[in-house]
């Protein structure tokens, strides 16, 4: 029977609070709702820290200083264009400061609690079930969810499931690590509830119809396979059978529901003929438009980004290039490399010292694969800067780190 410990309730509220914040309740503007979310979620975390930590404060120095360093680099690009910035753009230059605060408050709150990997598993299970239920309602009765996500699940291109995160590629980014998390727990623990959560997560990723999500799924699955066999993890032989079943099931789904999955199928047809679909073509035009901005040879624009009216760029790398110049682009790439370093270090530590603990292994694998997916999803918009998923990522990171730190401190 699931016990409702305080740490379990707090973690569940933190995760569900991000996903189900009613962004559209007060206003029809996603931008305004997102600003409210940024402020109110910070206040929520601060209140929980004041209530449950009793003046105690701790943080992980290396990770925190790394985020602060990124914030300084991004924020530093503002000084060459401060005269032409609106308030929103000014604040946006320092959003990594918000991320660092969320990271620290989450870390401190969870570190003060009786908190371990099994509590994480319970909270993750509730989160997946809640998001899956929301998605089901979005398909059949989307009008009752307008205050969280006003978009319908179906468009002229077929289904595009955004869940409580509104945008399908962001929802896929959030749910992808849960697929691998619960897949490993199912393989190693052989419990039906974990198998069902893994399937629910995979369905959400597939129904997102995000090309970045599909590519991330393939790359991450390949990495998962390597990890399973290289370290001879529990259930690696069973994983082969499950992989074959999943592959056949996905092929069957695409055959049966080709009309609903039209976006991806059309993209594959264009790829086979040597072309690109309309979505990719639009992104390529955006990229060329960004490059044309720098044709005038303005050194400061190239180095620190442009001011004034900006294009909407659905590519994180060129969006950073436009907004923060070469400094911003290099900073983004550097941050992704830092994340890869940290996540691989966590993974290696657990696989060498705690590989018999399925819950720890599942957690570090899922985080590592989540980080692996970031540069792929960034071929669209950056998942660590997008609506809700920005805070979500740093909360997820803090969760992983707290469990590892407690494991080390307990010997």
N, C-alpha and C positions, 0 to 999 in steps of 0.2 A: 504493500500500500504506500502511495506517495505521501510523504510527510511534508507539511507546509512550514518549513523552517523560514526564519526571517530572511536569510541570505537568498533562499530560493524565490521568495516573494519579491524581494528587491530587484534581483537580476531579471526576473520575468517582467516586472513593471518597466524596467529600464529599456529592455528590448522592445516590448510591445508599445511603449510610449513613443519610440521613434517611428515604428511602422504605422501606427494607427493615429498619429497626431492629425486632427481635423484641419488640414491645411486650407481647405476651401470653406470652412464654416463661417468665418467672419467676413470674408471677401472672396469674390470670384477670381481674384488675381493670385496666381501661384507664387509670384514674386513676393507679394505682401505676406502671404501665408507662410512662406519659407522664412522670411525675416522674423515673424512672430515665433516660429518654431525654434529658430536659432537662439533667441533670447529666453523663451520660456523653458526650453529643455535645459539650458544652463542653470536657470533659477531652480528648476526641479532637482538637478544634481547637487547644487549647492545646499539646498534645504535638507536633502537626505544626509549630506555630510555633516551638517550642523546638528541634526537630530541623533545620528547614530555613531558618529566618530568622536564626539566629546572632546574636541580640540586637538585630537591626534591627527597628524598629517605625515604621509610618506609618499614617495614617488620613485619611479625607476629612472635614475639620473641619465643614463646613456640614451635611452629612447626619448626621454623628455627633451634633453638638450639637442638631440637630432632634429626633432620637430621644430624647436625654437630656432635652430640654425636655418632651416628651410624658410621659416617665417621671416627671418631677417633678410634673406636673399630676395624673396618675393617682395616684401615690403620696401626694400631698398630701391627698387626700380621706380618708386613713386616720385622721387625727388627731381627727376628730369622732366616731369609732366604734371606737377602738382597744380599749376595754374589752370589747366584745362580739364580737371577732374570734377565730376559730380560727387555728391556725398556717398551714393551707393557704390561707385567705383572706388572711391577712397577707402571705404570700409572693406571692400572686397580684396584689396591688396593685403590686408592684415587678417584674412580669415583663418590662416594657420595658427594664429594666436588663439582663436576660439577652439580650434581642434586640439591644441595642446592643453587647454583648460579642461575640455571634456575628457581627454585622455587621463589627466592627473586626478580629476574628481572621481572618475570611474574607478581608477586604480586604488585610490585611497579608501573609497567607500567599501569596495569588495575586500580589500586587505584587512579591514577592521572587523570583518565578519568571519564566522565559521564557514569557510568556503573551500570547496574542492571540486574535482573533475566530475563527480557524480551529480552534484547540484547543477553544474553546467549542462550535463546531459538532460536533466529534467526540464530545465528552462528552455533549452534548444528544442526539445520535443514539443513543448507547449507553443513555442513560436512558430514552428513549422505547421502544426495543426491549425493554429489561428490564421496564418497567412493562406493556407490551403482552403480553409472554410470561406475566407473573404473572397478568394478567387472564384470559388463555386458560386457564391452569391453574385459576383460581378458578371458572370456569364448569364445567369438566369434572371436576376432582378437588379440590374446596375443602377436604376434610378434611386434606390434606397441608400446608396453609398455615396451620394453626390458630395457630401461634406468632407470625404476623404479622397475620393477619386471620381471626378465627374465624367471621365472618359469611359466609353463602352468597350467591352472586350472585343467586339467585332468592328472591323473597318471594311472598306471596299477591297482590301487585300486579304481578307480572311481574319482569323483570330490573332489578337496581339494582347497578351495578358500582362497587365501592369500591376495588378494587385494593389495593395495599400501604398506602394511606392510610385504609383501613377505611370511611370515610364517603363516599358517592357524590358529594355536592356538593363535598367537599374535593378528591377525586380529579379532578373536572371542573375545578375552579379551577386545579389544578396543570397539567393537560394542555392547557387552552385556549390559553395562549400558544404552546405548541409547535405547535399546528395552524397558527397564523399564521406562526410562525417558519419552519417547513419549507415552508409554502405559498409564501411569498415566495422562498425559495431555489429551489424547484422552478420557479417562474415565471421567475426571473432566470437561473438556472444550467442549467435543464432537465436535471436528473439524477434518474434513477428512484428512487434511495435516498431523496431528499428528498420526492418525491411519496408514496412508501409511508409514510414517517414522518408526513407530514401526514394521510394517510388513517387511519392507526392512531390518531392523537391525536383526530381527529374522531369516530371510532367510539366511543372511550372516553367522550367528552363526551355523545354521543347516548345511549349505553347507561347513563349515570348516571341518567337520567330525573329529573334535577333541574330544576325550573322556573326557578330562578335561573340555572342553567347555560345553558338554552335562551335565556332572555332576554339573557344576557350574550353568547352566540354571535351573536344577531341584531344587538345594538347594536355589538359589536366588529367584526362583518363590515361593517356600514355605515361605521364609522370607517375600517376598512382600505380600503374602496372609495374613500372621499374622499381618503385619503392617496395612494393609487395614482394617481388621476387628477389631483389638484391638483398634485402634484409630477412627473407624467409619469414615473413610475419604470419601470425596465426590466420589460418583459413586461406592461404594463398592458392592452394589447389582448388578449393571451392570457388574462388574468384574467377577461375577460368570458365567454369560452367555457367556462373552468373553472367559473365561477360557475353557469352554466346546467346543466352536467353534475352538479355537486354538488347543486343544487336538485332536479333530477329524481331523482337517486339517493336523496336523503333521503325524498322523497315515496314512492318505490318501497319503501323499507325499512319505512316506517310502514304501508303497505298490506299488505305481505307478513307482517310480524311484529306485527300489531296486538295480539295477546294478550300478547306479551312486553313491549310498550310501553304497557300499559294505564294506568299512572299518569298520564302526560301526556295521553293521549286523553280520559280521564275528566275531568281538569282543564279541558280545552278545551270539553268538552260542558257542564260547569257554567258556564263563562264565557259561552258562547253563550246559555244560558238565563237569564243575569243573576244566577247564584249563584256559590258558591265550593265547592271540593272539601273533603274532611274535613281534609286537611293544612293548608290555608290557614285553614279555620275554627278549627282548634286554635290556630294562631298568633295569630289575632285575639283569641281568648279570653285567651291569655297576655298580650297587650298591654293589654287592658282590666283584667286583674288587676293589672298593674304600676301602671297609672294609679290604680286604687282604693287602692293602698297610700299614695299621697300625698294622699288625701282628708282625712286628719286635720290637714293644714296644718302639719305639723312642718317648720319652716324648714330645719333642718340636714339632715334626710332628703332633702328636695327638692334641696338644694344639693350634698350629698356622698354620697348613697346610703343604703341601709338596712343594718341589722345583723341578726343572728339568722338564722332560717330564711328561705331565699330560694326563689323560684320558678325553675324551669328555663325560660328564655326563649329561643326559637329565632328571635330577631331581634336583631342586634347592637346596633342603636340603643337599643332598650328594655332590653336586657340591661345596657348601659352606664348607662342612666338608673337602673335598679334598683340596680346595684352601686356606681356612682360619682356618681350624681345628675346634676344639670344640668351641673356642671363636667365630669364624665366624658363626657357626650353631646357637649358642645361640643368637647371635646378630640379625640374620635374624628373628628368632622366636620372639624376643623382639620387633623388628621393626614392624612386622605384628600385634603384640598385641597393640602397640602404635597407629597404624593406625586404628585398630578396636575401640580403646578408643576415638580417635578424631572424627571419622566418626559417631559413635553412639552419641557422645555429640552434634555434629551439628544437627543430625536427631532429637534428643529429644528436643533441643532448638526450632527448627522450628515447630515441631508438637505440642508443648505446647503453643507457642506464635504467630505463623503465619500460622496455618493450613488452613486458608481460602485462602491463596495465593498459587494457584496450581503450579505456576512456581517455587516457592521456595521449596515446598514440593517435586516436581518431581526431582529437582536438588539434594537435600540432600539424598533422597531415592536412586537415581542412584549412587551417590558416595559411600554410605554405602554398597550397593550391589556389587559395583566394588571392594571394600576392602574385602568383604566377599569372593569374587571369587579368591583373590590372593593366599591364602594357597592351594586352590584346583588346580589352574593353576600351582602352584609351584611344584606339583607332576611331572610335566614336567619341562621345563626350567622356570626360574624366569621371570615373565612378567614385573617386575620393573627393570630388568637388560638387557632386550632383545633389539634387533634392533628397534630403533625408539620409542617403547612403554615405555622405561624408561623415556625419556624426556616428552613424552605424559602424563604419569601418574602424574608427578609433576606439569605440566602445568594445568591439570584438577583439581588437588588439590588446586592450587593457585586460580583458577577461583572460585571455591566453597567458599573458605575462604574470598576472596575479597567481594563477594556479601553479605556474612553473616556479615562481619565487617562493611560494609556500612549500612546495615540494622540496626545494633546495634547503630552505631554512629548517625543515623538519627532518633533514638528513636523508 
